[in-house]
Amino acid sequence: MAKTQTTIRVEEKDYLQAKEILKFIGMSYSQAVNMFNRMVVLNQGMPFEARIPNELTMASMNDVLAGVNCEEITIDLLESDRYAT
């Protein structure tokens, strides 16, 4: 398949963090972008859900940012009887 060169602008901090994560899993940034592009084509759109949160979700997100109406949950707590189904 023929390759084309492109230039994109991304946030530097995110780019550097993404490169480190991708390096850890053995993938280059270019390979990840190619994978994303392929998934867009295969899905005929974004390969994940991207939509505006509803009012309840926004209120919950704001509560977490403000540190109200939320509690810290750990893996141990999730595995405890308190959250057993």
N, CA, C and O atoms as a Maestro MAE file, in Angstrom:
{
 s_m_m2io_version
 :::
 2.0.0
}

f_m_ct {
 s_m_title
 :::
 protein
 m_atom[340] {
  # First column is atom index #
  i_m_mmod_type
  r_m_x_coord
  r_m_y_coord
  r_m_z_coord
  i_m_residue_number
  s_m_chain_name
  s_m_pdb_residue_name
  s_m_pdb_atom_name
  i_m_atomic_number
  :::
  1 25 0.855 -1.172 0.000 1 A "MET " " N  " 7
  2 3 0.000 0.000 0.000 1 A "MET " " CA " 6
  3 2 0.904 1.240 0.000 1 A "MET " " C  " 6
  4 15 1.872 1.306 0.758 1 A "MET " " O  " 8
  5 25 0.592 2.199 -0.834 2 A "ALA " " N  " 7
  6 3 1.390 3.424 -0.928 2 A "ALA " " CA " 6
  7 2 1.250 4.249 0.346 2 A "ALA " " C  " 6
  8 15 0.191 4.280 0.973 2 A "ALA " " O  " 8
  9 25 2.318 4.904 0.709 3 A "LYS " " N  " 7
  10 3 2.335 5.757 1.907 3 A "LYS " " CA " 6
  11 2 2.337 7.216 1.477 3 A "LYS " " C  " 6
  12 15 2.836 7.555 0.403 3 A "LYS " " O  " 8
  13 25 1.781 8.071 2.314 4 A "THR " " N  " 7
  14 3 1.824 9.516 2.099 4 A "THR " " CA " 6
  15 2 2.318 10.164 3.376 4 A "THR " " C  " 6
  16 15 2.083 9.655 4.472 4 A "THR " " O  " 8
  17 25 2.994 11.269 3.234 5 A "GLN " " N  " 7
  18 3 3.485 11.987 4.408 5 A "GLN " " CA " 6
  19 2 2.540 13.126 4.711 5 A "GLN " " C  " 6
  20 15 2.050 13.801 3.806 5 A "GLN " " O  " 8
  21 25 2.288 13.335 5.990 6 A "THR " " N  " 7
  22 3 1.381 14.389 6.418 6 A "THR " " CA " 6
  23 2 1.954 15.084 7.643 6 A "THR " " C  " 6
  24 15 2.865 14.568 8.289 6 A "THR " " O  " 8
  25 25 1.430 16.223 7.949 7 A "THR " " N  " 7
  26 3 1.819 16.949 9.151 7 A "THR " " CA " 6
  27 2 0.568 17.188 9.974 7 A "THR " " C  " 6
  28 15 -0.450 17.653 9.462 7 A "THR " " O  " 8
  29 25 0.656 16.866 11.258 8 A "ILE " " N  " 7
  30 3 -0.469 17.135 12.157 8 A "ILE " " CA " 6
  31 2 0.043 17.930 13.344 8 A "ILE " " C  " 6
  32 15 1.225 17.866 13.680 8 A "ILE " " O  " 8
  33 25 -0.838 18.668 13.969 9 A "ARG " " N  " 7
  34 3 -0.473 19.427 15.161 9 A "ARG " " CA " 6
  35 2 -1.224 18.820 16.340 9 A "ARG " " C  " 6
  36 15 -2.449 18.697 16.331 9 A "ARG " " O  " 8
  37 25 -0.447 18.445 17.354 10 A "VAL " " N  " 7
  38 3 -1.019 17.852 18.563 10 A "VAL " " CA " 6
  39 2 -0.414 18.543 19.775 10 A "VAL " " C  " 6
  40 15 0.629 19.190 19.678 10 A "VAL " " O  " 8
  41 25 -1.070 18.403 20.904 11 A "GLU " " N  " 7
  42 3 -0.550 18.968 22.143 11 A "GLU " " CA " 6
  43 2 0.756 18.257 22.490 11 A "GLU " " C  " 6
  44 15 0.804 17.028 22.523 11 A "GLU " " O  " 8
  45 25 1.814 19.027 22.749 12 A "GLU " " N  " 7
  46 3 3.141 18.454 22.977 12 A "GLU " " CA " 6
  47 2 3.159 17.489 24.158 12 A "GLU " " C  " 6
  48 15 3.731 16.403 24.059 12 A "GLU " " O  " 8
  49 25 2.544 17.870 25.263 13 A "LYS " " N  " 7
  50 3 2.552 17.022 26.455 13 A "LYS " " CA " 6
  51 2 1.884 15.677 26.166 13 A "LYS " " C  " 6
  52 15 2.416 14.629 26.532 13 A "LYS " " O  " 8
  53 25 0.729 15.703 25.513 14 A "ASP " " N  " 7
  54 3 0.024 14.471 25.171 14 A "ASP " " CA " 6
  55 2 0.846 13.628 24.206 14 A "ASP " " C  " 6
  56 15 0.921 12.407 24.347 14 A "ASP " " O  " 8
  57 25 1.463 14.282 23.224 15 A "TYR " " N  " 7
  58 3 2.286 13.597 22.233 15 A "TYR " " CA " 6
  59 2 3.434 12.846 22.904 15 A "TYR " " C  " 6
  60 15 3.668 11.674 22.610 15 A "TYR " " O  " 8
  61 25 4.145 13.517 23.801 16 A "LEU " " N  " 7
  62 3 5.287 12.898 24.476 16 A "LEU " " CA " 6
  63 2 4.838 11.739 25.367 16 A "LEU " " C  " 6
  64 15 5.491 10.696 25.408 16 A "LEU " " O  " 8
  65 25 3.730 11.919 26.076 17 A "GLN " " N  " 7
  66 3 3.218 10.842 26.927 17 A "GLN " " CA " 6
  67 2 2.761 9.661 26.077 17 A "GLN " " C  " 6
  68 15 3.022 8.506 26.416 17 A "GLN " " O  " 8
  69 25 2.082 9.952 24.976 18 A "ALA " " N  " 7
  70 3 1.616 8.888 24.086 18 A "ALA " " CA " 6
  71 2 2.795 8.115 23.503 18 A "ALA " " C  " 6
  72 15 2.751 6.887 23.429 18 A "ALA " " O  " 8
  73 25 3.841 8.814 23.092 19 A "LYS " " N  " 7
  74 3 5.018 8.143 22.537 19 A "LYS " " CA " 6
  75 2 5.644 7.184 23.550 19 A "LYS " " C  " 6
  76 15 6.052 6.079 23.191 19 A "LYS " " O  " 8
  77 25 5.718 7.602 24.804 20 A "GLU " " N  " 7
  78 3 6.290 6.748 25.845 20 A "GLU " " CA " 6
  79 2 5.433 5.496 26.062 20 A "GLU " " C  " 6
  80 15 5.960 4.391 26.186 20 A "GLU " " O  " 8
  81 25 4.125 5.676 26.106 21 A "ILE " " N  " 7
  82 3 3.215 4.545 26.300 21 A "ILE " " CA " 6
  83 2 3.315 3.594 25.119 21 A "ILE " " C  " 6
  84 15 3.410 2.381 25.301 21 A "ILE " " O  " 8
  85 25 3.295 4.138 23.912 22 A "LEU " " N  " 7
  86 3 3.381 3.307 22.719 22 A "LEU " " CA " 6
  87 2 4.713 2.579 22.645 22 A "LEU " " C  " 6
  88 15 4.768 1.419 22.235 22 A "LEU " " O  " 8
  89 25 5.781 3.249 23.036 23 A "LYS " " N  " 7
  90 3 7.105 2.615 23.057 23 A "LYS " " CA " 6
  91 2 7.089 1.410 23.997 23 A "LYS " " C  " 6
  92 15 7.653 0.362 23.683 23 A "LYS " " O  " 8
  93 25 6.438 1.567 25.151 24 A "PHE " " N  " 7
  94 3 6.345 0.498 26.141 24 A "PHE " " CA " 6
  95 2 5.651 -0.733 25.566 24 A "PHE " " C  " 6
  96 15 6.024 -1.863 25.882 24 A "PHE " " O  " 8
  97 25 4.637 -0.515 24.717 25 A "ILE " " N  " 7
  98 3 3.918 -1.656 24.142 25 A "ILE " " CA " 6
  99 2 4.482 -2.060 22.783 25 A "ILE " " C  " 6
  100 15 3.914 -2.915 22.103 25 A "ILE " " O  " 8
  101 25 5.607 -1.445 22.384 26 A "GLY " " N  " 7
  102 3 6.283 -1.857 21.155 26 A "GLY " " CA " 6
  103 2 5.705 -1.295 19.875 26 A "GLY " " C  " 6
  104 15 5.788 -1.928 18.822 26 A "GLY " " O  " 8
  105 25 5.124 -0.123 19.955 27 A "MET " " N  " 7
  106 3 4.506 0.480 18.785 27 A "MET " " CA " 6
  107 2 5.002 1.910 18.628 27 A "MET " " C  " 6
  108 15 5.175 2.624 19.616 27 A "MET " " O  " 8
  109 25 5.226 2.322 17.402 28 A "SER " " N  " 7
  110 3 5.634 3.706 17.155 28 A "SER " " CA " 6
  111 2 4.394 4.592 17.064 28 A "SER " " C  " 6
  112 15 3.275 4.109 16.889 28 A "SER " " O  " 8
  113 25 4.621 5.892 17.187 29 A "TYR " " N  " 7
  114 3 3.519 6.843 17.058 29 A "TYR " " CA " 6
  115 2 2.903 6.737 15.663 29 A "TYR " " C  " 6
  116 15 1.682 6.778 15.506 29 A "TYR " " O  " 8
  117 25 3.756 6.603 14.664 30 A "SER " " N  " 7
  118 3 3.291 6.474 13.282 30 A "SER " " CA " 6
  119 2 2.424 5.226 13.105 30 A "SER " " C  " 6
  120 15 1.391 5.278 12.437 30 A "SER " " O  " 8
  121 25 2.838 4.113 13.699 31 A "GLN " " N  " 7
  122 3 2.042 2.888 13.612 31 A "GLN " " CA " 6
  123 2 0.681 3.074 14.288 31 A "GLN " " C  " 6
  124 15 -0.336 2.592 13.788 31 A "GLN " " O  " 8
  125 25 0.667 3.773 15.426 32 A "ALA " " N  " 7
  126 3 -0.594 4.010 16.132 32 A "ALA " " CA " 6
  127 2 -1.526 4.885 15.299 32 A "ALA " " C  " 6
  128 15 -2.731 4.637 15.250 32 A "ALA " " O  " 8
  129 25 -0.982 5.897 14.651 33 A "VAL " " N  " 7
  130 3 -1.808 6.766 13.801 33 A "VAL " " CA " 6
  131 2 -2.349 5.962 12.622 33 A "VAL " " C  " 6
  132 15 -3.512 6.113 12.246 33 A "VAL " " O  " 8
  133 25 -1.509 5.107 12.038 34 A "ASN " " N  " 7
  134 3 -1.978 4.256 10.937 34 A "ASN " " CA " 6
  135 2 -3.083 3.317 11.400 34 A "ASN " " C  " 6
  136 15 -4.054 3.090 10.678 34 A "ASN " " O  " 8
  137 25 -2.935 2.768 12.612 35 A "MET " " N  " 7
  138 3 -3.968 1.890 13.156 35 A "MET " " CA " 6
  139 2 -5.271 2.666 13.356 35 A "MET " " C  " 6
  140 15 -6.350 2.183 13.016 35 A "MET " " O  " 8
  141 25 -5.156 3.881 13.915 36 A "PHE " " N  " 7
  142 3 -6.345 4.721 14.099 36 A "PHE " " CA " 6
  143 2 -7.020 4.982 12.758 36 A "PHE " " C  " 6
  144 15 -8.236 4.834 12.636 36 A "PHE " " O  " 8
  145 25 -6.237 5.371 11.750 37 A "ASN " " N  " 7
  146 3 -6.805 5.641 10.424 37 A "ASN " " CA " 6
  147 2 -7.522 4.412 9.874 37 A "ASN " " C  " 6
  148 15 -8.617 4.522 9.324 37 A "ASN " " O  " 8
  149 25 -6.898 3.233 10.023 38 A "ARG " " N  " 7
  150 3 -7.496 2.000 9.524 38 A "ARG " " CA " 6
  151 2 -8.814 1.715 10.230 38 A "ARG " " C  " 6
  152 15 -9.786 1.299 9.599 38 A "ARG " " O  " 8
  153 25 -8.844 1.942 11.539 39 A "MET " " N  " 7
  154 3 -10.074 1.697 12.299 39 A "MET " " CA " 6
  155 2 -11.183 2.667 11.900 39 A "MET " " C  " 6
  156 15 -12.355 2.290 11.880 39 A "MET " " O  " 8
  157 25 -10.830 3.904 11.585 40 A "VAL " " N  " 7
  158 3 -11.825 4.867 11.096 40 A "VAL " " CA " 6
  159 2 -12.441 4.348 9.803 40 A "VAL " " C  " 6
  160 15 -13.657 4.397 9.623 40 A "VAL " " O  " 8
  161 25 -11.596 3.851 8.905 41 A "VAL " " N  " 7
  162 3 -12.087 3.320 7.633 41 A "VAL " " CA " 6
  163 2 -12.971 2.096 7.878 41 A "VAL " " C  " 6
  164 15 -14.070 2.008 7.330 41 A "VAL " " O  " 8
  165 25 -12.497 1.150 8.698 42 A "LEU " " N  " 7
  166 3 -13.271 -0.071 8.954 42 A "LEU " " CA " 6
  167 2 -14.607 0.208 9.640 42 A "LEU " " C  " 6
  168 15 -15.608 -0.454 9.367 42 A "LEU " " O  " 8
  169 25 -14.607 1.200 10.535 43 A "ASN " " N  " 7
  170 3 -15.838 1.546 11.272 43 A "ASN " " CA " 6
  171 2 -16.699 2.559 10.541 43 A "ASN " " C  " 6
  172 15 -17.822 2.842 10.959 43 A "ASN " " O  " 8
  173 25 -16.182 3.104 9.457 44 A "GLN " " N  " 7
  174 3 -16.872 4.169 8.735 44 A "GLN " " CA " 6
  175 2 -17.201 5.328 9.672 44 A "GLN " " C  " 6
  176 15 -18.269 5.934 9.583 44 A "GLN " " O  " 8
  177 25 -16.273 5.621 10.559 45 A "GLY " " N  " 7
  178 3 -16.417 6.695 11.538 45 A "GLY " " CA " 6
  179 2 -15.417 6.491 12.656 45 A "GLY " " C  " 6
  180 15 -14.508 5.668 12.544 45 A "GLY " " O  " 8
  181 25 -15.581 7.223 13.713 46 A "MET " " N  " 7
  182 3 -14.672 7.117 14.848 46 A "MET " " CA " 6
  183 2 -14.719 5.699 15.417 46 A "MET " " C  " 6
  184 15 -15.797 5.110 15.498 46 A "MET " " O  " 8
  185 25 -13.571 5.139 15.814 47 A "PRO " " N  " 7
  186 3 -13.565 3.783 16.352 47 A "PRO " " CA " 6
  187 2 -13.939 3.722 17.836 47 A "PRO " " C  " 6
  188 15 -13.671 2.727 18.509 47 A "PRO " " O  " 8
  189 25 -14.544 4.766 18.324 48 A "PHE " " N  " 7
  190 3 -15.019 4.818 19.703 48 A "PHE " " CA " 6
  191 2 -16.163 5.820 19.740 48 A "PHE " " C  " 6
  192 15 -16.338 6.619 18.820 48 A "PHE " " O  " 8
  193 25 -16.936 5.766 20.814 49 A "GLU " " N  " 7
  194 3 -18.066 6.669 20.954 49 A "GLU " " CA " 6
  195 2 -17.565 8.056 21.357 49 A "GLU " " C  " 6
  196 15 -16.817 8.192 22.325 49 A "GLU " " O  " 8
  197 25 -17.971 9.063 20.627 50 A "ALA " " N  " 7
  198 3 -17.589 10.445 20.944 50 A "ALA " " CA " 6
  199 2 -18.855 11.292 20.914 50 A "ALA " " C  " 6
  200 15 -19.382 11.624 19.852 50 A "ALA " " O  " 8
  201 25 -19.323 11.628 22.099 51 A "ARG " " N  " 7
  202 3 -20.528 12.444 22.163 51 A "ARG " " CA " 6
  203 2 -20.500 13.334 23.391 51 A "ARG " " C  " 6
  204 15 -19.706 13.122 24.308 51 A "ARG " " O  " 8
  205 25 -21.351 14.310 23.403 52 A "ILE " " N  " 7
  206 3 -21.433 15.266 24.504 52 A "ILE " " CA " 6
  207 2 -22.134 14.591 25.682 52 A "ILE " " C  " 6
  208 15 -23.192 13.988 25.500 52 A "ILE " " O  " 8
  209 25 -21.562 14.681 26.889 53 A "PRO " " N  " 7
  210 3 -22.201 14.066 28.053 53 A "PRO " " CA " 6
  211 2 -23.569 14.696 28.346 53 A "PRO " " C  " 6
  212 15 -23.788 15.881 28.095 53 A "PRO " " O  " 8
  213 25 -24.486 13.875 28.884 54 A "ASN " " N  " 7
  214 3 -25.793 14.417 29.253 54 A "ASN " " CA " 6
  215 2 -25.675 15.203 30.563 54 A "ASN " " C  " 6
  216 15 -24.604 15.251 31.169 54 A "ASN " " O  " 8
  217 25 -26.771 15.812 30.990 55 A "GLU " " N  " 7
  218 3 -26.743 16.682 32.179 55 A "GLU " " CA " 6
  219 2 -26.309 15.941 33.446 55 A "GLU " " C  " 6
  220 15 -25.543 16.478 34.246 55 A "GLU " " O  " 8
  221 25 -26.791 14.720 33.630 56 A "LEU " " N  " 7
  222 3 -26.434 13.951 34.823 56 A "LEU " " CA " 6
  223 2 -24.936 13.632 34.833 56 A "LEU " " C  " 6
  224 15 -24.277 13.751 35.865 56 A "LEU " " O  " 8
  225 25 -24.415 13.233 33.696 57 A "THR " " N  " 7
  226 3 -22.988 12.931 33.607 57 A "THR " " CA " 6
  227 2 -22.162 14.186 33.855 57 A "THR " " C  " 6
  228 15 -21.158 14.132 34.565 57 A "THR " " O  " 8
  229 25 -22.567 15.311 33.283 58 A "MET " " N  " 7
  230 3 -21.845 16.572 33.493 58 A "MET " " CA " 6
  231 2 -21.865 16.966 34.966 58 A "MET " " C  " 6
  232 15 -20.850 17.411 35.503 58 A "MET " " O  " 8
  233 25 -23.013 16.806 35.622 59 A "ALA " " N  " 7
  234 3 -23.124 17.141 37.041 59 A "ALA " " CA " 6
  235 2 -22.193 16.243 37.860 59 A "ALA " " C  " 6
  236 15 -21.530 16.711 38.785 59 A "ALA " " O  " 8
  237 25 -22.147 14.959 37.519 60 A "SER " " N  " 7
  238 3 -21.266 14.028 38.224 60 A "SER " " CA " 6
  239 2 -19.805 14.388 38.006 60 A "SER " " C  " 6
  240 15 -19.010 14.347 38.945 60 A "SER " " O  " 8
  241 25 -19.446 14.737 36.784 61 A "MET " " N  " 7
  242 3 -18.069 15.126 36.487 61 A "MET " " CA " 6
  243 2 -17.686 16.386 37.269 61 A "MET " " C  " 6
  244 15 -16.580 16.479 37.801 61 A "MET " " O  " 8
  245 25 -18.592 17.338 37.335 62 A "ASN " " N  " 7
  246 3 -18.329 18.569 38.090 62 A "ASN " " CA " 6
  247 2 -18.184 18.284 39.578 62 A "ASN " " C  " 6
  248 15 -17.346 18.884 40.251 62 A "ASN " " O  " 8
  249 25 -19.006 17.360 40.094 63 A "ASP " " N  " 7
  250 3 -18.892 16.969 41.499 63 A "ASP " " CA " 6
  251 2 -17.507 16.375 41.787 63 A "ASP " " C  " 6
  252 15 -16.878 16.714 42.789 63 A "ASP " " O  " 8
  253 25 -17.048 15.506 40.921 64 A "VAL " " N  " 7
  254 3 -15.729 14.885 41.115 64 A "VAL " " CA " 6
  255 2 -14.641 15.952 41.087 64 A "VAL " " C  " 6
  256 15 -13.733 15.937 41.919 64 A "VAL " " O  " 8
  257 25 -14.728 16.866 40.146 65 A "LEU " " N  " 7
  258 3 -13.725 17.935 40.072 65 A "LEU " " CA " 6
  259 2 -13.736 18.804 41.326 65 A "LEU " " C  " 6
  260 15 -12.694 19.288 41.768 65 A "LEU " " O  " 8
  261 25 -14.930 18.996 41.895 66 A "ALA " " N  " 7
  262 3 -15.060 19.809 43.107 66 A "ALA " " CA " 6
  263 2 -14.800 18.989 44.377 66 A "ALA " " C  " 6
  264 15 -14.676 19.546 45.468 66 A "ALA " " O  " 8
  265 25 -14.720 17.666 44.223 67 A "GLY " " N  " 7
  266 3 -14.477 16.810 45.386 67 A "GLY " " CA " 6
  267 2 -15.684 16.618 46.273 67 A "GLY " " C  " 6
  268 15 -15.537 16.397 47.475 67 A "GLY " " O  " 8
  269 25 -16.876 16.697 45.709 68 A "VAL " " N  " 7
  270 3 -18.103 16.494 46.483 68 A "VAL " " CA " 6
  271 2 -18.897 15.324 45.903 68 A "VAL " " C  " 6
  272 15 -18.766 14.992 44.725 68 A "VAL " " O  " 8
  273 25 -19.718 14.707 46.749 69 A "ASN " " N  " 7
  274 3 -20.580 13.600 46.337 69 A "ASN " " CA " 6
  275 2 -19.813 12.473 45.651 69 A "ASN " " C  " 6
  276 15 -20.316 11.849 44.717 69 A "ASN " " O  " 8
  277 25 -18.600 12.218 46.118 70 A "CYS " " N  " 7
  278 3 -17.819 11.138 45.520 70 A "CYS " " CA " 6
  279 2 -16.978 10.469 46.598 70 A "CYS " " C  " 6
  280 15 -16.727 11.040 47.660 70 A "CYS " " O  " 8
  281 25 -16.558 9.271 46.307 71 A "GLU " " N  " 7
  282 3 -15.709 8.549 47.237 71 A "GLU " " CA " 6
  283 2 -14.617 7.822 46.450 71 A "GLU " " C  " 6
  284 15 -14.803 7.466 45.287 71 A "GLU " " O  " 8
  285 25 -13.490 7.614 47.101 72 A "GLU " " N  " 7
  286 3 -12.406 6.877 46.469 72 A "GLU " " CA " 6
  287 2 -12.750 5.398 46.481 72 A "GLU " " C  " 6
  288 15 -13.152 4.855 47.510 72 A "GLU " " O  " 8
  289 25 -12.594 4.754 45.346 73 A "ILE " " N  " 7
  290 3 -12.875 3.330 45.245 73 A "ILE " " CA " 6
  291 2 -11.610 2.637 44.763 73 A "ILE " " C  " 6
  292 15 -11.027 3.021 43.749 73 A "ILE " " O  " 8
  293 25 -11.197 1.624 45.490 74 A "THR " " N  " 7
  294 3 -10.002 0.863 45.138 74 A "THR " " CA " 6
  295 2 -10.419 -0.503 44.588 74 A "THR " " C  " 6
  296 15 -11.580 -0.896 44.702 74 A "THR " " O  " 8
  297 25 -9.479 -1.210 44.003 75 A "ILE " " N  " 7
  298 3 -9.747 -2.568 43.519 75 A "ILE " " CA " 6
  299 2 -10.187 -3.453 44.681 75 A "ILE " " C  " 6
  300 15 -11.118 -4.247 44.549 75 A "ILE " " O  " 8
  301 25 -9.510 -3.312 45.819 76 A "ASP " " N  " 7
  302 3 -9.881 -4.115 46.991 76 A "ASP " " CA " 6
  303 2 -11.326 -3.860 47.400 76 A "ASP " " C  " 6
  304 15 -12.057 -4.792 47.735 76 A "ASP " " O  " 8
  305 25 -11.727 -2.612 47.370 77 A "LEU " " N  " 7
  306 3 -13.101 -2.274 47.733 77 A "LEU " " CA " 6
  307 2 -14.087 -2.852 46.723 77 A "LEU " " C  " 6
  308 15 -15.141 -3.358 47.105 77 A "LEU " " O  " 8
  309 25 -13.753 -2.780 45.443 78 A "LEU " " N  " 7
  310 3 -14.635 -3.342 44.421 78 A "LEU " " CA " 6
  311 2 -14.776 -4.857 44.573 78 A "LEU " " C  " 6
  312 15 -15.832 -5.423 44.289 78 A "LEU " " O  " 8
  313 25 -13.710 -5.500 45.019 79 A "GLU " " N  " 7
  314 3 -13.743 -6.953 45.200 79 A "GLU " " CA " 6
  315 2 -14.385 -7.356 46.511 79 A "GLU " " C  " 6
  316 15 -14.630 -8.542 46.735 79 A "GLU " " O  " 8
  317 25 -14.662 -6.407 47.376 80 A "SER " " N  " 7
  318 3 -15.242 -6.717 48.679 80 A "SER " " CA " 6
  319 2 -16.733 -7.020 48.538 80 A "SER " " C  " 6
  320 15 -17.323 -6.836 47.474 80 A "SER " " O  " 8
  321 25 -17.326 -7.491 49.638 81 A "ASP " " N  " 7
  322 3 -18.766 -7.802 49.656 81 A "ASP " " CA " 6
  323 2 -19.628 -6.588 49.404 81 A "ASP " " C  " 6
  324 15 -20.764 -6.719 48.949 81 A "ASP " " O  " 8
  325 25 -19.106 -5.405 49.693 82 A "ARG " " N  " 7
  326 3 -19.895 -4.163 49.544 82 A "ARG " " CA " 6
  327 2 -20.357 -3.964 48.099 82 A "ARG " " C  " 6
  328 15 -21.452 -3.453 47.865 82 A "ARG " " O  " 8
  329 25 -19.531 -4.364 47.135 83 A "TYR " " N  " 7
  330 3 -19.890 -4.163 45.729 83 A "TYR " " CA " 6
  331 2 -20.169 -5.484 45.016 83 A "TYR " " C  " 6
  332 15 -20.243 -5.516 43.787 83 A "TYR " " O  " 8
  333 25 -20.323 -6.571 45.767 84 A "ALA " " N  " 7
  334 3 -20.594 -7.875 45.159 84 A "ALA " " CA " 6
  335 2 -21.970 -7.865 44.498 84 A "ALA " " C  " 6
  336 15 -22.908 -7.240 44.992 84 A "ALA " " O  " 8
  337 25 -22.070 -8.561 43.383 85 A "THR " " N  " 7
  338 3 -23.361 -8.624 42.679 85 A "THR " " CA " 6
  339 2 -24.118 -9.870 43.020 85 A "THR " " C  " 6
  340 15 -25.221 -10.080 42.516 85 A "THR " " O  " 8
  :::
 }
 m_bond[339] {
  # First column is bond index #
  i_m_from
  i_m_to
  i_m_order
  :::
  1 1 2 1
  2 2 3 1
  3 3 4 2
  4 3 5 1
  5 5 6 1
  6 6 7 1
  7 7 8 2
  8 7 9 1
  9 9 10 1
  10 10 11 1
  11 11 12 2
  12 11 13 1
  13 13 14 1
  14 14 15 1
  15 15 16 2
  16 15 17 1
  17 17 18 1
  18 18 19 1
  19 19 20 2
  20 19 21 1
  21 21 22 1
  22 22 23 1
  23 23 24 2
  24 23 25 1
  25 25 26 1
  26 26 27 1
  27 27 28 2
  28 27 29 1
  29 29 30 1
  30 30 31 1
  31 31 32 2
  32 31 33 1
  33 33 34 1
  34 34 35 1
  35 35 36 2
  36 35 37 1
  37 37 38 1
  38 38 39 1
  39 39 40 2
  40 39 41 1
  41 41 42 1
  42 42 43 1
  43 43 44 2
  44 43 45 1
  45 45 46 1
  46 46 47 1
  47 47 48 2
  48 47 49 1
  49 49 50 1
  50 50 51 1
  51 51 52 2
  52 51 53 1
  53 53 54 1
  54 54 55 1
  55 55 56 2
  56 55 57 1
  57 57 58 1
  58 58 59 1
  59 59 60 2
  60 59 61 1
  61 61 62 1
  62 62 63 1
  63 63 64 2
  64 63 65 1
  65 65 66 1
  66 66 67 1
  67 67 68 2
  68 67 69 1
  69 69 70 1
  70 70 71 1
  71 71 72 2
  72 71 73 1
  73 73 74 1
  74 74 75 1
  75 75 76 2
  76 75 77 1
  77 77 78 1
  78 78 79 1
  79 79 80 2
  80 79 81 1
  81 81 82 1
  82 82 83 1
  83 83 84 2
  84 83 85 1
  85 85 86 1
  86 86 87 1
  87 87 88 2
  88 87 89 1
  89 89 90 1
  90 90 91 1
  91 91 92 2
  92 91 93 1
  93 93 94 1
  94 94 95 1
  95 95 96 2
  96 95 97 1
  97 97 98 1
  98 98 99 1
  99 99 100 2
  100 99 101 1
  101 101 102 1
  102 102 103 1
  103 103 104 2
  104 103 105 1
  105 105 106 1
  106 106 107 1
  107 107 108 2
  108 107 109 1
  109 109 110 1
  110 110 111 1
  111 111 112 2
  112 111 113 1
  113 113 114 1
  114 114 115 1
  115 115 116 2
  116 115 117 1
  117 117 118 1
  118 118 119 1
  119 119 120 2
  120 119 121 1
  121 121 122 1
  122 122 123 1
  123 123 124 2
  124 123 125 1
  125 125 126 1
  126 126 127 1
  127 127 128 2
  128 127 129 1
  129 129 130 1
  130 130 131 1
  131 131 132 2
  132 131 133 1
  133 133 134 1
  134 134 135 1
  135 135 136 2
  136 135 137 1
  137 137 138 1
  138 138 139 1
  139 139 140 2
  140 139 141 1
  141 141 142 1
  142 142 143 1
  143 143 144 2
  144 143 145 1
  145 145 146 1
  146 146 147 1
  147 147 148 2
  148 147 149 1
  149 149 150 1
  150 150 151 1
  151 151 152 2
  152 151 153 1
  153 153 154 1
  154 154 155 1
  155 155 156 2
  156 155 157 1
  157 157 158 1
  158 158 159 1
  159 159 160 2
  160 159 161 1
  161 161 162 1
  162 162 163 1
  163 163 164 2
  164 163 165 1
  165 165 166 1
  166 166 167 1
  167 167 168 2
  168 167 169 1
  169 169 170 1
  170 170 171 1
  171 171 172 2
  172 171 173 1
  173 173 174 1
  174 174 175 1
  175 175 176 2
  176 175 177 1
  177 177 178 1
  178 178 179 1
  179 179 180 2
  180 179 181 1
  181 181 182 1
  182 182 183 1
  183 183 184 2
  184 183 185 1
  185 185 186 1
  186 186 187 1
  187 187 188 2
  188 187 189 1
  189 189 190 1
  190 190 191 1
  191 191 192 2
  192 191 193 1
  193 193 194 1
  194 194 195 1
  195 195 196 2
  196 195 197 1
  197 197 198 1
  198 198 199 1
  199 199 200 2
  200 199 201 1
  201 201 202 1
  202 202 203 1
  203 203 204 2
  204 203 205 1
  205 205 206 1
  206 206 207 1
  207 207 208 2
  208 207 209 1
  209 209 210 1
  210 210 211 1
  211 211 212 2
  212 211 213 1
  213 213 214 1
  214 214 215 1
  215 215 216 2
  216 215 217 1
  217 217 218 1
  218 218 219 1
  219 219 220 2
  220 219 221 1
  221 221 222 1
  222 222 223 1
  223 223 224 2
  224 223 225 1
  225 225 226 1
  226 226 227 1
  227 227 228 2
  228 227 229 1
  229 229 230 1
  230 230 231 1
  231 231 232 2
  232 231 233 1
  233 233 234 1
  234 234 235 1
  235 235 236 2
  236 235 237 1
  237 237 238 1
  238 238 239 1
  239 239 240 2
  240 239 241 1
  241 241 242 1
  242 242 243 1
  243 243 244 2
  244 243 245 1
  245 245 246 1
  246 246 247 1
  247 247 248 2
  248 247 249 1
  249 249 250 1
  250 250 251 1
  251 251 252 2
  252 251 253 1
  253 253 254 1
  254 254 255 1
  255 255 256 2
  256 255 257 1
  257 257 258 1
  258 258 259 1
  259 259 260 2
  260 259 261 1
  261 261 262 1
  262 262 263 1
  263 263 264 2
  264 263 265 1
  265 265 266 1
  266 266 267 1
  267 267 268 2
  268 267 269 1
  269 269 270 1
  270 270 271 1
  271 271 272 2
  272 271 273 1
  273 273 274 1
  274 274 275 1
  275 275 276 2
  276 275 277 1
  277 277 278 1
  278 278 279 1
  279 279 280 2
  280 279 281 1
  281 281 282 1
  282 282 283 1
  283 283 284 2
  284 283 285 1
  285 285 286 1
  286 286 287 1
  287 287 288 2
  288 287 289 1
  289 289 290 1
  290 290 291 1
  291 291 292 2
  292 291 293 1
  293 293 294 1
  294 294 295 1
  295 295 296 2
  296 295 297 1
  297 297 298 1
  298 298 299 1
  299 299 300 2
  300 299 301 1
  301 301 302 1
  302 302 303 1
  303 303 304 2
  304 303 305 1
  305 305 306 1
  306 306 307 1
  307 307 308 2
  308 307 309 1
  309 309 310 1
  310 310 311 1
  311 311 312 2
  312 311 313 1
  313 313 314 1
  314 314 315 1
  315 315 316 2
  316 315 317 1
  317 317 318 1
  318 318 319 1
  319 319 320 2
  320 319 321 1
  321 321 322 1
  322 322 323 1
  323 323 324 2
  324 323 325 1
  325 325 326 1
  326 326 327 1
  327 327 328 2
  328 327 329 1
  329 329 330 1
  330 330 331 1
  331 331 332 2
  332 331 333 1
  333 333 334 1
  334 334 335 1
  335 335 336 2
  336 335 337 1
  337 337 338 1
  338 338 339 1
  339 339 340 2
  :::
 }
}
